[in-house]
Amino acid sequence: MSRGNGGEPIFLEDEDFAEFTRLLQKARQRFRFELYAYCLMPNHFHLLLRQHIAAISQIMQWLLTCYAQTFNRWRSRRGHLFQGRFLSPACEDDRYFLGLLRYIHLNPARSRLVQKPEEWKWSGHEELKRPEKNGLLDVDFPLSLFHADKSIAAEEYERFLAKSANGGRTLDDGTDLADMGFIPNDVLVADASCQETVSGPTESVAELAAQVCAERNLGLSAMRGNSKSRSLAQARRMLIQQAVERGIRPSEIAAFLNRVPSAVSNLLRDMYRHGT
């Protein structure tokens, strides 16, 4: 597991998620490890893998460095993107392996970004659910823990996720993954930071916009309008910054402001360049 520095988002747009998955695929080919589960969240990500030749530290250093360089270059940004050292507990027990598999792929639903794990496309859940599709995961081993027949195993995997307790944080016998050192004890804080979009991105942007307008004595319709006055421009910048900090994608912010996504992305790029 690795998080954004200070809890900041590490994925702002679909292009960021796609770039990370591209690098993850390249890392698999370069370092020859097996990937059993993954989930990319707005401000952190999880990987469940088995290395053979390269050390975990070598794999992660390459992956994090390559992605951070691309992320910063796209936004003319400087500074650390990731927070400290990644968490990499060793898992040598099938029971804990299945617990982590479930915990990782339930992350988006547990954080209320979606209602069901299959609604989040930046994870390996769909590949285990439909193993006939080629993707990032090495599905043979995890599915073999459910059944020898892949189609039956996929059904058993779905049932396994559905009967989880506490969002997958605990095993079926009540063992807490945090108590065993497989997930950080403060993981609820990280998960909660993604819950700003519980009622949908547009409503969340609207709530933030209402707060900004109230603070600056501006009308909401004016903020969403075409006026380029200094006060409205500053208010829009503040709204965009606060929305991005909450993990809301620029494309969703643009839709609320009646702008094209590139307008918001360009403003973000300028903000990063000038350190605002």
C-alpha positions in Angstrom: 0.0 0.0 0.0 1.2 3.5 -0.8 -0.5 6.9 -0.1 -0.3 10.4 -1.5 1.9 12.8 0.4 -0.1 14.3 3.2 -3.2 12.4 2.0 -3.3 14.4 -1.2 -4.7 12.8 -4.4 -2.4 10.9 -6.6 -4.9 10.3 -9.3 -6.8 13.4 -10.6 -8.2 12.1 -13.9 -8.9 8.9 -15.8 -5.6 9.5 -17.6 -3.7 9.2 -14.3 -5.3 5.9 -13.4 -4.7 4.6 -16.9 -1.0 5.7 -16.8 -0.5 3.9 -13.5 -2.0 0.7 -14.8 0.2 1.0 -17.9 3.3 1.3 -15.7 2.1 -1.6 -13.5 1.9 -3.8 -16.6 5.3 -2.7 -17.6 6.7 -3.4 -14.1 5.3 -6.9 -14.3 7.2 -7.6 -17.5 10.3 -5.9 -16.2 10.5 -7.5 -12.8 8.6 -10.7 -13.5 6.3 -10.7 -10.5 2.8 -12.2 -10.2 0.0 -9.7 -9.4 -3.0 -11.2 -7.6 -5.1 -8.1 -6.7 -4.9 -4.4 -7.1 -7.0 -1.3 -6.4 -6.3 2.3 -7.3 -8.0 4.9 -5.1 -7.9 8.7 -5.4 -5.2 9.1 -2.7 -3.7 5.6 -2.3 -3.4 2.2 -3.9 -3.1 -1.4 -2.9 -1.2 -4.3 -4.6 -1.1 -7.9 -3.7 1.8 -9.6 -5.5 4.4 -12.3 -5.3 7.9 -11.4 -6.4 10.4 -14.0 -7.6 13.6 -12.2 -8.7 13.4 -8.5 -7.8 12.8 -7.3 -4.2 9.6 -5.6 -3.4 11.6 -2.4 -2.6 13.1 -2.5 -6.1 9.7 -3.0 -7.8 8.0 -0.2 -5.8 10.8 2.3 -6.2 10.7 1.9 -10.0 6.9 2.1 -10.1 6.5 5.0 -7.8 9.3 7.0 -9.3 8.1 6.5 -12.9 4.5 7.5 -12.0 5.5 10.5 -9.9 7.7 11.8 -12.6 4.9 11.5 -15.2 2.3 13.0 -12.8 4.6 16.0 -12.0 5.6 16.5 -15.6 2.0 16.6 -16.8 1.2 19.3 -14.3 4.5 21.2 -14.2 4.6 20.2 -10.6 7.6 19.6 -8.2 7.9 17.8 -4.9 7.1 14.4 -3.5 3.9 12.8 -4.6 3.9 9.8 -2.3 4.1 9.7 1.5 7.0 8.1 3.1 7.7 4.4 2.7 5.1 2.0 1.3 3.5 -0.6 3.6 4.6 -4.1 2.5 3.6 -6.9 5.0 4.5 -10.5 4.0 1.5 -12.9 3.6 2.3 -16.6 3.8 -1.1 -18.0 4.8 -3.9 -18.7 2.4 -6.5 -17.5 5.0 -4.9 -14.1 5.2 -4.3 -14.0 1.5 -8.0 -14.4 0.8 -8.7 -11.7 3.4 -6.4 -9.3 1.7 -7.9 -10.2 -1.7 -11.3 -9.3 -0.4 -10.2 -6.2 1.5 -8.4 -4.8 -1.5 -11.3 -5.3 -4.0 -13.9 -4.0 -1.5 -12.0 -0.8 -1.0 -14.1 1.4 -3.4 -17.4 0.2 -1.9 -16.1 0.4 1.6 -15.1 4.0 0.9 -18.5 4.7 -0.7 -17.0 5.7 -4.0 -19.4 3.2 -5.5 -22.1 0.8 -4.2 -20.6 -2.4 -5.7 -17.0 -3.3 -6.4 -17.7 -4.0 -10.1 -18.7 -0.4 -10.5 -15.1 0.7 -9.9 -13.0 0.0 -13.0 -9.6 0.7 -11.5 -9.2 -2.6 -9.6 -8.7 -6.3 -10.4 -12.1 -7.3 -9.2 -13.6 -7.7 -12.7 -10.7 -9.9 -13.8 -11.4 -12.4 -11.1 -15.1 -12.2 -11.7 -14.6 -12.8 -15.4 -11.3 -14.8 -15.7 -11.8 -15.4 -19.4 -10.7 -11.8 -20.0 -7.0 -10.9 -20.2 -5.9 -8.2 -17.9 -3.3 -7.2 -15.3 -3.9 -10.0 -12.9 -2.5 -13.5 -12.6 -5.8 -15.1 -11.8 -4.9 -18.8 -11.6 -3.6 -18.9 -8.1 -6.3 -16.8 -6.3 -9.1 -18.6 -8.2 -7.6 -22.0 -7.4 -8.2 -21.3 -3.7 -12.0 -21.3 -4.4 -12.4 -24.2 -7.0 -10.4 -26.1 -9.7 -12.9 -25.0 -12.3 -12.4 -21.3 -13.1 -16.0 -20.5 -13.8 -17.2 -22.0 -10.6 -14.2 -20.4 -8.7 -15.3 -17.0 -10.0 -18.8 -17.5 -8.6 -17.4 -18.6 -5.3 -15.1 -15.6 -5.3 -18.2 -13.3 -5.7 -20.0 -15.1 -2.9 -16.9 -14.7 -0.7 -16.9 -10.9 -1.2 -20.7 -10.7 -0.6 -20.5 -12.3 2.8 -17.8 -10.1 4.1 -18.1 -8.3 7.5 -16.9 -4.8 8.3 -16.1 -4.0 4.7 -13.6 -6.8 4.5 -11.4 -5.5 7.4 -12.0 -8.8 9.3 -11.7 -12.4 8.4 -14.7 -14.8 8.6 -13.5 -15.8 12.1 -13.4 -12.2 13.3 -9.7 -11.7 13.0 -8.9 -8.1 12.3 -6.4 -7.6 9.5 -5.0 -4.5 11.2 -4.3 -6.4 14.4 -2.3 -8.9 12.3 -0.3 -6.1 10.7 -1.6 -6.6 7.2 -3.3 -3.2 7.0 -2.4 0.0 8.9 -4.4 0.7 12.1 -5.2 4.1 10.8 -6.6 2.7 7.5 -10.1 4.0 8.3 -8.7 7.5 8.1 -7.4 6.9 4.6 -10.7 5.3 3.6 -12.7 8.1 5.1 -10.8 10.7 3.1 -12.5 9.3 0.0 -16.0 9.6 1.3 -16.5 13.2 0.2 -18.3 11.8 -2.9 -20.9 9.7 -0.9 -23.8 11.5 -2.5 -22.3 11.9 -5.9 -19.6 14.1 -7.3 -21.9 16.9 -8.5 -23.6 17.3 -5.1 -20.3 17.4 -3.4 -19.0 20.1 -5.8 -22.2 22.0 -5.2 -21.8 21.9 -1.5 -18.2 23.2 -1.7 -19.3 25.9 -4.2 -22.1 27.0 -1.8 -19.6 27.3 1.0 -17.1 29.3 -1.1 -19.9 31.6 -2.4 -21.2 32.2 1.1 -17.7 33.1 2.4 -17.2 35.6 -0.5 -20.8 36.9 -0.7 -21.2 35.6 -4.3 -24.1 34.0 -6.1 -23.8 30.4 -7.1 -25.2 31.1 -10.6 -22.5 33.7 -11.1 -19.8 31.2 -10.2 -21.1 28.8 -12.9 -21.6 31.6 -15.4 -19.3 33.3 -17.9 -18.2 36.3 -16.0 -14.4 36.6 -15.7 -14.3 39.2 -12.8 -11.4 38.9 -10.4 -13.6 37.9 -7.5 -15.3 35.1 -9.4 -12.0 33.9 -10.8 -10.6 33.6 -7.3 -13.7 31.9 -6.0 -13.5 29.3 -8.9 -9.8 28.7 -8.1 -10.6 28.1 -4.4 -13.4 25.7 -5.4 -11.3 23.7 -7.8 -8.5 23.4 -5.2 -10.8 22.3 -2.4 -12.6 19.8 -4.7 -9.4 18.2 -6.0 -8.1 17.9 -2.4 -11.2 15.8 -1.7 -10.5 13.5 -4.6 -13.1 14.8 -7.0 -11.9 14.6 -10.6 -11.3 17.7 -12.7 -13.8 16.4 -15.4 -16.6 16.4 -12.7 -15.6 19.8 -11.4 -15.7 21.1 -15.0 -19.2 19.7 -15.6 -20.5 21.6 -12.5 -18.8 24.8 -13.6 -20.1 24.5 -17.2 -16.5 24.4 -18.5 -14.6 21.9 -20.7 -12.3 19.6 -18.7 -9.2 21.1 -20.2 -10.0 24.5 -18.7 -10.0 23.0 -15.2 -6.9 20.9 -16.0 -5.0 24.0 -17.3 -6.0 26.0 -14.2 -4.7 23.2 -12.0 -1.4 23.1 -14.0 -1.0 26.9 -13.4 -1.7 26.5 -9.7 0.9 23.7 -9.4 3.4 25.7 -11.4 3.1 28.8 -9.1 2.7 26.7 -5.9 -0.8 27.9 -5.1 
